[in-house]
Each structure stands twice: as C-alpha cells, then as structure tokens.
Amino acid sequence: MCAINPVKGIKRPKRKRPEDKWLQSAEWARFKAVSLDPRCEIIRLLLCDTGVRVSELCDLTWGALNFEHGHWFLSTRVKGDHHANLPLSPDVAKKLDEWCITCLRPRPTEPILRAANGKKSKRVQLSYITRKIARRAGIVRFAVAPHVIRHTLNVIRRQAHIDPTLRSALLAHTSPASLISYEHTSPEELIAARAQQRQGEADYL
C-alpha cells in the first residue's frame, strides 16, 4: 500500500509502524546502560525518569525546575494554560545540578538542552539522539522514538501496580481517558492472567 506525496504526486511506501510501542525489559536495561556524552545522558535521563513529550523537552528551561515539599519537580506546559509538575528522582536532580554547573549557571529563561548555535534543541534532533541510543543498545526491532519511552514507562508503572489516575498524571495527560492508548500487555502478563482465571474457575466450581 502506497501513499501519495501531496507535493510531487509521487507514490511513496507507507511508514511501517511497530506493533510494539514499548521496550521489553531487556531492551529497557540496555537502553539505560549505553555510555553517552553529558548532553545525551541528560536527554536520556529526562526521558526515562519523567516520560516528558519531546516537544516539552525542547521547551524546558532552567526555570522549570522547582524545589517543593522537599522534592525536585519539573514544570511543563502541556496544552494552552495547562501545566504539569513531574517529580524527579534524586539521582536525576543531582545530574541536572551538575549539568547546570557545566552550563555556567544559566539564566532561568535559557533552555536546558541547547543546540550548537545556543538556541533550544529541535524535536528532530532529540528524536535522532533517541534512535541513536537505541541502535547502540542493539534495539533493531523498530526505530525507538521518544514517545516509545512514554509508553514503556506506563507499562513499568502499571506492572508496579500504580493507580491509573496517578499514571495518567505522571504522563501529564489533560484527561485520564488518554491513558487507554498507552495500555499494553506483555505475554508474561497474559500467561499470568490465564493462570489467575484457572484458579478463579477452580474456586468458582
């Protein structure tokens, strides 16, 4: 099946979308273990710790970091006037502090992730870096976009039995209904569910 290029009218093959939108446990471990330069490490840390959208990652400034209730939070603007405060793990907060020193204590309005020209990074640049990390980790099933990390985090949080409302808030959804498209099940979970079904049927009879 081909799509038509709206500009030149030339047929082009449709992009192959992965059946799985999340990384399996072994892939996730390899993705987080790849050795990176400091800037790429900050990108990976922010993605894997918060699941922030790549567009929001580009817009992050140093002023988005807030210390409240004895914890560091990352403030992101999701849609319009909707903001979300995403908690950071202590390790990531420490790395950001070190990165801030490397950046010579920039002003609050300056972007956390700057390109070579000093301006904020673009989405295509951060997407390329994410795919590059995945290739170095040996993940070849599909191209790993930053959005795959969001889906993976939701799978991890669901397996940790975190409440759906909290999982939706951690993904900075404007509506809890958005979580439906993030729900994925692994083969191990399906096998465990069938075992629970058999046990339930035994108790039922």
LODOZA-574781 format. One record per residue: residue in one letter; x, y, z of N, C-alpha, C in turn. Coordinates in Angstrom, 3 decimals, always signed. Example, Ala and Ser with C-alpha at 12.3 -4.5 7.8 and 13.67 -1.06 7.14 Angstrom:
BEGIN
SEKE   resn     n.east    n.north       n.up    ca.east   ca.north      ca.up     c.east    c.north       c.up
SEKE      A    +13.190     -5.690     +7.800    +12.300     -4.500     +7.800    +13.200     -3.300     +7.800
SEKE      S    +12.850     -2.250     +7.080    +13.670     -1.060     +7.140    +12.900     +0.030     +7.870
This chain:
BEGIN
SEKE   resn     n.east    n.north       n.up    ca.east   ca.north      ca.up     c.east    c.north       c.up
SEKE      M     +0.857     -1.197     +0.000     +0.000     +0.000     +0.000     +0.883     +1.233     +0.000
SEKE      C     +0.606     +2.163     -0.897     +1.419     +3.358     -1.015     +0.577     +4.593     -0.772
SEKE      A     +1.239     +5.622     -0.301     +0.592     +6.914     -0.117     +1.091     +7.862     -1.190
SEKE      I     +0.332     +8.925     -1.453     +0.700     +9.888     -2.472     +1.359    +11.091     -1.826
SEKE      N     +2.536    +11.449     -2.343     +3.199    +12.665     -1.889     +2.373    +13.851     -2.341
SEKE      P     +1.823    +14.653     -1.412     +0.920    +15.743     -1.796     +1.603    +16.843     -2.599
SEKE      V     +2.924    +16.926     -2.534     +3.644    +17.986     -3.242     +3.972    +17.587     -4.669
SEKE      K     +4.580    +16.401     -4.836     +5.039    +15.983     -6.160     +4.147    +14.931     -6.804
SEKE      G     +3.191    +14.416     -6.052     +2.303    +13.409     -6.612     +2.966    +12.070     -6.830
SEKE      I     +4.101    +11.833     -6.181     +4.840    +10.586     -6.357     +4.423     +9.603     -5.274
SEKE      K     +4.229     +8.358     -5.690     +3.863     +7.342     -4.716     +5.056     +7.024     -3.822
SEKE      R     +4.793     +6.864     -2.544     +5.835     +6.520     -1.601     +5.304     +5.444     -0.663
SEKE      P     +6.147     +4.526     -0.234     +5.664     +3.470     +0.665     +5.243     +4.040     +2.002
SEKE      K     +4.193     +3.459     +2.577     +3.730     +3.899     +3.891     +4.763     +3.517     +4.939
SEKE      R     +4.901     +4.379     +5.935     +5.835     +4.093     +7.017     +5.358     +2.879     +7.802
SEKE      K     +6.274     +1.983     +8.059     +5.937     +0.795     +8.831     +5.931     +1.144    +10.312
SEKE      R     +4.778     +1.024    +10.923     +4.673     +1.329    +12.344     +4.893     +0.050    +13.159
SEKE      P     +5.622     +0.146    +14.258     +5.892     -1.048    +15.069     +4.625     -1.558    +15.742
SEKE      E     +4.536     -2.889    +15.848     +3.403     -3.473    +16.570     +3.533     -3.165    +18.060
SEKE      D     +4.754     -3.206    +18.545     +5.009     -2.887    +19.954     +5.409     -1.422    +20.060
SEKE      K     +4.775     -0.713    +20.978     +5.110     +0.691    +21.180     +5.923     +0.896    +22.447
SEKE      W     +6.449     -0.190    +22.981     +7.225     -0.067    +24.219     +8.425     -1.007    +24.151
SEKE      L     +9.403     -0.756    +25.013    +10.598     -1.571    +25.070    +10.408     -2.703    +26.068
SEKE      Q    +10.850     -3.880    +25.695    +10.807     -5.005    +26.608    +11.874     -4.807    +27.686
SEKE      S    +11.776     -5.578    +28.756    +12.623     -5.340    +29.928    +14.117     -5.384    +29.594
SEKE      A    +14.542     -6.358    +28.790    +15.962     -6.459    +28.436    +16.392     -5.271    +27.580
SEKE      E    +15.513     -4.835    +26.678    +15.814     -3.682    +25.838    +15.894     -2.404    +26.672
SEKE      W    +14.985     -2.274    +27.628    +14.982     -1.111    +28.514    +16.292     -1.040    +29.307
SEKE      A    +16.766     -2.184    +29.795    +18.022     -2.222    +30.553    +19.198     -1.814    +29.670
SEKE      R    +19.224     -2.304    +28.427    +20.319     -1.951    +27.520    +20.246     -0.481    +27.121
SEKE      F    +19.038     +0.034    +26.925    +18.853     +1.439    +26.542    +19.405     +2.359    +27.628
SEKE      K    +19.215     +1.988    +28.888    +19.658     +2.825    +30.004    +21.137     +2.617    +30.328
SEKE      A    +21.748     +1.557    +29.773    +23.136     +1.233    +30.113    +24.145     +1.788    +29.112
SEKE      V    +23.694     +2.305    +27.983    +24.609     +2.815    +26.958    +25.395     +4.011    +27.498
SEKE      S    +26.703     +4.005    +27.265    +27.555     +5.114    +27.707    +27.388     +6.300    +26.745
SEKE      L    +27.144     +7.496    +27.313    +26.836     +8.668    +26.498    +27.639     +9.875    +26.953
SEKE      D    +27.699    +10.883    +26.078    +28.285    +12.157    +26.469    +27.298    +12.867    +27.396
SEKE      P    +27.748    +13.883    +28.162    +26.876    +14.504    +29.180    +25.538    +15.013    +28.642
SEKE      R    +25.513    +15.664    +27.489    +24.258    +16.224    +26.971    +23.273    +15.120    +26.612
SEKE      C    +23.748    +14.088    +25.917    +22.864    +12.973    +25.560    +22.387    +12.223    +26.798
SEKE      E    +23.246    +12.161    +27.814    +22.853    +11.499    +29.058    +21.714    +12.262    +29.738
SEKE      I    +21.774    +13.597    +29.708    +20.697    +14.399    +30.290    +19.396    +14.163    +29.543
SEKE      I    +19.470    +14.072    +28.220    +18.273    +13.800    +27.412    +17.673    +12.457    +27.804
SEKE      R    +18.529    +11.435    +27.898    +18.030    +10.104    +28.262    +17.460    +10.088    +29.673
SEKE      L    +18.135    +10.751    +30.604    +17.667    +10.774    +31.981    +16.287    +11.419    +32.090
SEKE      L    +16.094    +12.547    +31.424    +14.806    +13.236    +31.490    +13.697    +12.402    +30.855
SEKE      L    +14.007    +11.747    +29.738    +13.005    +10.904    +29.081    +12.638     +9.702    +29.947
SEKE      C    +13.662     +9.017    +30.460    +13.419     +7.779    +31.208    +12.892     +8.023    +32.616
SEKE      D    +13.108     +9.210    +33.160    +12.649     +9.495    +34.515    +11.232    +10.050    +34.528
SEKE      T    +10.900    +10.880    +33.533     +9.600    +11.556    +33.541     +8.680    +11.134    +32.400
SEKE      G     +9.252    +10.677    +31.271     +8.417    +10.380    +30.113     +7.885    +11.635    +29.452
SEKE      V     +8.573    +12.749    +29.650     +8.120    +14.018    +29.091     +8.083    +13.942    +27.564
SEKE      R     +7.108    +14.591    +26.958     +6.996    +14.612    +25.499     +8.195    +15.339    +24.900
SEKE      V     +8.577    +14.951    +23.674     +9.758    +15.548    +23.070     +9.563    +17.035    +22.816
SEKE      S     +8.341    +17.458    +22.491     +8.087    +18.886    +22.286     +8.273    +19.664    +23.589
SEKE      E     +7.841    +19.068    +24.700     +8.013    +19.705    +26.002     +9.476    +19.691    +26.424
SEKE      L    +10.188    +18.637    +26.037    +11.613    +18.535    +26.352    +12.394    +19.658    +25.675
SEKE      C    +12.005    +19.980    +24.450    +12.662    +21.073    +23.723    +12.433    +22.412    +24.417
SEKE      D    +11.255    +22.594    +24.991    +10.878    +23.887    +25.583    +11.335    +24.055    +27.024
SEKE      L    +11.898    +23.017    +27.629    +12.284    +23.098    +29.037    +13.360    +24.154    +29.257
SEKE      T    +13.121    +25.001    +30.229    +14.120    +25.994    +30.632    +14.560    +25.702    +32.061
SEKE      W    +15.611    +26.353    +32.504    +16.108    +26.125    +33.858    +15.106    +26.595    +34.901
SEKE      G    +14.248    +27.523    +34.495    +13.220    +27.984    +35.421    +12.131    +26.965    +35.671
SEKE      A    +12.126    +25.869    +34.861    +11.112    +24.820    +35.038    +11.412    +23.919    +36.217
SEKE      L    +12.610    +24.032    +36.783    +12.983    +23.212    +37.937    +12.545    +23.900    +39.218
SEKE      N    +11.760    +23.199    +40.019    +11.242    +23.762    +41.259    +11.460    +22.785    +42.407
SEKE      F    +11.815    +23.330    +43.563    +12.000    +22.510    +44.764    +10.827    +22.765    +45.704
SEKE      E     +9.956    +21.758    +45.829     +8.761    +21.888    +46.661     +8.587    +20.628    +47.504
SEKE      H     +8.121    +20.812    +48.737     +7.834    +19.687    +49.634     +9.035    +18.754    +49.774
SEKE      G    +10.222    +19.337    +49.762    +11.421    +18.533    +49.931    +11.768    +17.683    +48.734
SEKE      H    +11.257    +18.063    +47.540    +11.478    +17.254    +46.348    +11.605    +18.162    +45.136
SEKE      W    +12.398    +17.723    +44.144    +12.536    +18.482    +42.899    +11.437    +18.096    +41.915
SEKE      F    +10.864    +19.105    +41.275     +9.814    +18.909    +40.275    +10.210    +19.594    +38.970
SEKE      L     +9.694    +19.044    +37.882     +9.893    +19.624    +36.564     +8.545    +20.138    +36.076
SEKE      S     +8.435    +21.431    +35.863     +7.174    +22.035    +35.429     +7.138    +22.109    +33.907
SEKE      T     +6.116    +21.503    +33.306     +5.989    +21.507    +31.852     +4.638    +22.080    +31.445
SEKE      R     +4.635    +22.794    +30.318     +3.381    +23.303    +29.770     +2.886    +22.299    +28.747
SEKE      V     +1.713    +21.717    +28.994     +1.198    +20.654    +28.147     +0.374    +21.233    +27.003
SEKE      K     -0.737    +21.860    +27.313     -1.603    +22.453    +26.290     -2.162    +23.761    +26.831
SEKE      G     -2.017    +24.812    +26.053     -2.575    +26.092    +26.469     -2.043    +26.513    +27.818
SEKE      D     -2.952    +26.674    +28.774     -2.559    +27.087    +30.124     -2.373    +25.904    +31.068
SEKE      H     -2.497    +24.689    +30.541     -2.374    +23.505    +31.389     -0.904    +23.206    +31.661
SEKE      H     -0.539    +23.166    +32.934     +0.819    +22.839    +33.347     +0.808    +21.568    +34.198
SEKE      A     +1.923    +20.871    +34.177     +2.065    +19.660    +34.988     +3.398    +19.717    +35.723
SEKE      N     +3.384    +19.335    +36.989     +4.608    +19.239    +37.786     +4.982    +17.771    +37.927
SEKE      L     +6.080    +17.379    +37.299     +6.512    +15.990    +37.307     +7.666    +15.817    +38.289
SEKE      P     +7.525    +14.935    +39.269     +8.603    +14.735    +40.250     +9.831    +14.098    +39.610
SEKE      L    +10.997    +14.536    +40.040    +12.266    +13.993    +39.557    +12.872    +13.092    +40.618
SEKE      S    +13.514    +12.025    +40.183    +14.224    +11.177    +41.138    +15.459    +11.926    +41.625
SEKE      P    +15.921    +11.659    +42.842    +17.094    +12.364    +43.385    +18.328    +12.272    +42.494
SEKE      D    +18.550    +11.104    +41.881    +19.722    +10.927    +41.022    +19.666    +11.858    +39.810
SEKE      V    +18.478    +11.976    +39.208    +18.319    +12.840    +38.033    +18.462    +14.303    +38.433
SEKE      A    +17.910    +14.676    +39.587    +18.046    +16.055    +40.069    +19.515    +16.402    +40.293
SEKE      K    +20.288    +15.452    +40.814    +21.716    +15.678    +41.039    +22.445    +15.858    +39.714
SEKE      K    +22.122    +15.028    +38.728    +22.751    +15.140    +37.410    +22.417    +16.481    +36.755
SEKE      L    +21.176    +16.940    +36.923    +20.790    +18.235    +36.369    +21.562    +19.369    +37.036
SEKE      D    +21.799    +19.242    +38.330    +22.575    +20.258    +39.040    +24.000    +20.300    +38.507
SEKE      E    +24.589    +19.125    +38.258    +25.927    +19.066    +37.685    +25.946    +19.646    +36.276
SEKE      W    +24.882    +19.369    +35.504    +24.776    +19.898    +34.139    +24.632    +21.418    +34.167
SEKE      C    +23.943    +21.927    +35.172    +23.768    +23.371    +35.321    +25.119    +24.048    +35.556
SEKE      I    +25.970    +23.413    +36.354    +27.315    +23.945    +36.591    +28.127    +23.919    +35.299
SEKE      T    +27.984    +22.834    +34.539    +28.681    +22.728    +33.258    +28.261    +23.843    +32.309
SEKE      C    +26.978    +24.206    +32.377    +26.441    +25.273    +31.525    +26.677    +26.661    +32.113
SEKE      L    +27.544    +26.766    +33.136    +27.913    +28.040    +33.763    +26.722    +28.768    +34.371
SEKE      R    +25.896    +28.029    +35.095    +24.756    +28.603    +35.816    +23.917    +29.543    +34.936
SEKE      P    +23.254    +28.999    +33.929    +22.486    +29.838    +33.001    +21.287    +30.504    +33.668
SEKE      R    +20.712    +31.490    +32.970    +19.533    +32.195    +33.471    +18.317    +31.270    +33.425
SEKE      P    +17.302    +31.535    +34.247    +16.102    +30.680    +34.274    +15.386    +30.571    +32.922
SEKE      T    +15.532    +31.573    +32.060    +14.823    +31.556    +30.774    +15.579    +30.779    +29.694
SEKE      E    +16.813    +30.384    +29.981    +17.602    +29.670    +28.980    +17.196    +28.195    +28.933
SEKE      P    +17.239    +27.596    +27.723    +16.845    +26.185    +27.599    +17.831    +25.249    +28.268
SEKE      I    +17.309    +24.177    +28.837    +18.173    +23.175    +29.463    +19.005    +22.453    +28.407
SEKE      L    +18.370    +22.175    +27.267    +19.049    +21.472    +26.177    +19.271    +22.445    +25.020
SEKE      R    +20.482    +22.933    +24.909    +20.810    +23.885    +23.859    +21.492    +23.175    +22.698
SEKE      A    +21.206    +23.645    +21.485    +21.880    +23.145    +20.295    +23.244    +23.827    +20.166
SEKE      A    +23.981    +23.495    +19.116    +25.316    +24.064    +18.927    +25.272    +25.577    +18.750
SEKE      N    +24.159    +26.094    +18.203    +24.037    +27.536    +17.990    +23.568    +28.283    +19.239
SEKE      G    +23.389    +27.570    +20.345    +22.980    +28.200    +21.594    +21.487    +28.288    +21.795
SEKE      K    +20.716    +27.985    +20.756    +19.260    +28.025    +20.861    +18.749    +26.679    +21.367
SEKE      K    +17.448    +26.633    +21.663    +16.891    +25.371    +22.166    +16.960    +24.296    +21.095
SEKE      S    +17.108    +23.055    +21.522    +17.171    +21.930    +20.588    +15.836    +21.741    +19.895
SEKE      K    +15.891    +21.180    +18.690    +14.678    +20.918    +17.928    +14.234    +19.473    +18.124
SEKE      R    +12.954    +19.245    +17.857    +12.385    +17.913    +18.061    +13.115    +16.862    +17.249
SEKE      V    +13.447    +17.191    +16.001    +14.101    +16.213    +15.128    +15.472    +15.832    +15.678
SEKE      Q    +16.158    +16.772    +16.329    +17.468    +16.479    +16.905    +17.347    +15.506    +18.077
SEKE      L    +16.379    +15.755    +18.959    +16.204    +14.880    +20.117    +15.691    +13.503    +19.703
SEKE      S    +14.850    +13.464    +18.664    +14.368    +12.174    +18.160    +15.516    +11.370    +17.560
SEKE      Y    +16.392    +12.054    +16.848    +17.556    +11.378    +16.262    +18.448    +10.800    +17.357
SEKE      I    +18.679    +11.569    +18.418    +19.528    +11.106    +19.519    +18.919     +9.876    +20.188
SEKE      T    +17.599     +9.885    +20.379    +16.924     +8.731    +20.995    +17.083     +7.485    +20.141
SEKE      R    +16.887     +7.630    +18.841    +17.055     +6.481    +17.938    +18.507     +5.993    +17.935
SEKE      K    +19.442     +6.938    +18.010    +20.864     +6.578    +18.021    +21.211     +5.781    +19.277
SEKE      I    +20.685     +6.204    +20.419    +20.930     +5.465    +21.668    +20.387     +4.037    +21.551
SEKE      A    +19.185     +3.919    +20.984    +18.568     +2.596    +20.837    +19.390     +1.700    +19.921
SEKE      R    +19.909     +2.255    +18.828    +20.737     +1.448    +17.921    +22.013     +0.993    +18.619
SEKE      R    +22.606     +1.885    +19.392    +23.819     +1.497    +20.125    +23.510     +0.440    +21.178
SEKE      A    +22.270     +0.413    +21.646    +21.852     -0.602    +22.623    +21.464     -1.912    +21.951
SEKE      G    +21.535     -1.950    +20.622    +21.213     -3.170    +19.888    +19.734     -3.409    +19.693
SEKE      I    +18.922     -2.360    +19.810    +17.470     -2.487    +19.620    +17.175     -2.234    +18.146
SEKE      V    +16.841     -3.294    +17.428    +16.666     -3.195    +15.976    +15.256     -3.585    +15.533
SEKE      R    +14.377     -3.912    +16.466    +13.015     -4.307    +16.089    +12.284     -3.170    +15.399
SEKE      F    +12.521     -1.942    +15.857    +11.906     -0.758    +15.259    +12.695     +0.465    +15.700
SEKE      A    +12.467     +1.588    +15.038    +13.133     +2.831    +15.409    +12.489     +3.371    +16.678
SEKE      V    +13.295     +3.582    +17.692    +12.790     +3.990    +19.004    +12.674     +5.510    +19.057
SEKE      A    +11.461     +6.003    +18.921    +11.192     +7.433    +19.054    +11.035     +7.774    +20.538
SEKE      P    +11.177     +9.054    +20.908    +10.985     +9.432    +22.311     +9.627     +9.014    +22.873
SEKE      H     +8.596     +8.970    +22.011     +7.262     +8.609    +22.503     +7.216     +7.158    +22.976
SEKE      V     +8.106     +6.319    +22.445     +8.179     +4.924    +22.887     +8.549     +4.861    +24.372
SEKE      I     +9.366     +5.802    +24.821     +9.775     +5.827    +26.225     +8.560     +6.101    +27.115
SEKE      R     +7.662     +6.986    +26.675     +6.433     +7.268    +27.438     +5.603     +5.995    +27.599
SEKE      H     +5.440     +5.256    +26.507     +4.659     +4.020    +26.564     +5.340     +2.995    +27.482
SEKE      T     +6.671     +2.912    +27.401     +7.404     +1.963    +28.235     +7.235     +2.293    +29.713
SEKE      L     +7.313     +3.575    +30.044     +7.145     +3.981    +31.440     +5.754     +3.623    +31.958
SEKE      N     +4.750     +3.758    +31.117     +3.404     +3.403    +31.568     +3.297     +1.903    +31.845
SEKE      V     +3.936     +1.082    +30.991     +3.943     -0.363    +31.221     +4.640     -0.678    +32.545
SEKE      I     +5.785     -0.039    +32.793     +6.527     -0.260    +34.039     +5.687     +0.148    +35.248
SEKE      R     +5.025     +1.282    +35.143     +4.220     +1.777    +36.266     +2.988     +0.917    +36.489
SEKE      R     +2.413     +0.396    +35.409     +1.252     -0.481    +35.591     +1.666     -1.781    +36.272
SEKE      Q     +2.814     -2.337    +35.858     +3.294     -3.568    +36.478     +3.700     -3.332    +37.938
SEKE      A     +3.984     -2.076    +38.272     +4.275     -1.733    +39.668     +2.995     -1.449    +40.447
SEKE      H     +1.836     -1.669    +39.814     +0.513     -1.517    +40.427     +0.235     -0.081    +40.861
SEKE      I     +0.737     +0.891    +40.063     +0.425     +2.294    +40.330     -0.963     +2.595    +39.787
SEKE      D     -1.750     +3.313    +40.555     -3.127     +3.635    +40.197     -3.192     +4.321    +38.827
SEKE      P     -4.174     +3.955    +37.977     -4.294     +4.568    +36.646     -4.380     +6.091    +36.677
SEKE      T     -5.075     +6.642    +37.672     -5.184     +8.100    +37.760     -3.813     +8.732    +37.983
SEKE      L     -2.997     +8.105    +38.819     -1.651     +8.613    +39.069     -0.767     +8.423    +37.845
SEKE      R     -0.924     +7.291    +37.155     -0.138     +7.065    +35.947     -0.465     +8.106    +34.883
SEKE      S     -1.726     +8.449    +34.772     -2.134     +9.478    +33.816     -1.545    +10.832    +34.187
SEKE      A     -1.537    +11.151    +35.488     -0.968    +12.417    +35.951     +0.535    +12.460    +35.724
SEKE      L     +1.220    +11.326    +35.931     +2.660    +11.272    +35.720     +3.030    +11.438    +34.253
SEKE      L     +2.106    +11.084    +33.361     +2.336    +11.292    +31.928     +1.847    +12.658    +31.463
SEKE      A     +1.363    +13.475    +32.403     +0.899    +14.838    +32.121     -0.227    +14.858    +31.099
SEKE      H     -1.167    +13.923    +31.256     -2.344    +13.912    +30.387     -3.351    +14.952    +30.870
SEKE      T     -3.993    +15.626    +29.930     -5.046    +16.570    +30.299     -6.323    +15.840    +30.659
SEKE      S     -6.462    +14.579    +30.191     -7.632    +13.767    +30.509     -7.185    +12.342    +30.801
SEKE      P     -7.692    +11.727    +31.871     -7.329    +10.331    +32.170     -7.696     +9.365    +31.048
SEKE      A     -8.660     +9.750    +30.201     -9.066     +8.873    +29.098     -7.931     +8.637    +28.109
SEKE      S     -6.957     +9.538    +28.073     -5.832     +9.402    +27.147     -4.972     +8.189    +27.471
SEKE      L     -5.100     +7.669    +28.689     -4.260     +6.548    +29.121     -4.587     +5.271    +28.359
SEKE      I     -5.778     +5.196    +27.784     -6.207     +3.966    +27.104     -5.230     +3.581    +25.999
SEKE      S     -4.765     +4.558    +25.229     -3.866     +4.256    +24.110     -2.473     +3.846    +24.590
SEKE      Y     -2.198     +3.986    +25.875     -0.893     +3.627    +26.429     -0.904     +2.252    +27.094
SEKE      E     -2.057     +1.622    +27.150     -2.153     +0.338    +27.839     -1.714     -0.798    +26.924
SEKE      H     -0.636     -1.457    +27.282     -0.114     -2.591    +26.527     +0.096     -3.757    +27.479
SEKE      T     -0.044     -4.958    +26.970     +0.142     -6.145    +27.803     +1.258     -7.003    +27.230
SEKE      S     +2.100     -7.508    +28.094     +3.188     -8.387    +27.683     +2.696     -9.837    +27.702
SEKE      P     +3.376    -10.734    +26.971     +2.992    -12.152    +27.002     +2.995    -12.729    +28.415
SEKE      E     +3.957    -12.292    +29.241     +4.038    -12.796    +30.615     +2.791    -12.414    +31.415
SEKE      E     +2.292    -11.200    +31.186     +1.092    -10.753    +31.890     -0.126    -11.552    +31.446
SEKE      L     -0.214    -11.860    +30.160     -1.344    -12.650    +29.654     -1.319    -14.063    +30.221
SEKE      I     -0.122    -14.660    +30.292     +0.005    -16.007    +30.858     -0.402    -16.001    +32.328
SEKE      A     +0.042    -14.966    +33.071     -0.314    -14.856    +34.485     -1.816    -14.660    +34.656
SEKE      A     -2.421    -13.890    +33.729     -3.866    -13.669    +33.796     -4.643    -14.966    +33.564
SEKE      R     -4.181    -15.792    +32.638     -4.848    -17.079    +32.402     -4.706    -17.992    +33.613
SEKE      A     -3.555    -17.945    +34.275     -3.367    -18.746    +35.479     -4.327    -18.291    +36.571
SEKE      Q     -4.517    -16.977    +36.684     -5.480    -16.445    +37.655     -6.896    -16.862    +37.298
SEKE      Q     -7.175    -16.919    +35.986     -8.512    -17.340    +35.536     -8.788    -18.779    +35.935
SEKE      R     -7.794    -19.636    +35.734     -7.959    -21.053    +36.081     -8.175    -21.210    +37.584
SEKE      Q     -7.412    -20.437    +38.358     -7.580    -20.508    +39.799     -8.974    -19.999    +40.202
SEKE      G     -9.411    -18.937    +39.546    -10.735    -18.403    +39.834    -11.830    -19.378    +39.459
SEKE      E    -11.637    -20.095    +38.351    -12.640    -21.073    +37.940    -12.683    -22.237    +38.920
SEKE      A    -11.497    -22.649    +39.440    -11.450    -23.716    +40.429    -12.183    -23.320    +41.705
SEKE      D    -12.025    -22.047    +42.097    -12.698    -21.571    +43.296    -14.198    -21.417    +43.052
SEKE      Y    -14.561    -21.148    +41.788    -15.962    -20.901    +41.437    -16.780    -22.176    +41.468
SEKE      L    -16.128    -23.306    +41.068    -16.862    -24.583    +40.964    -17.075    -25.208    +42.346
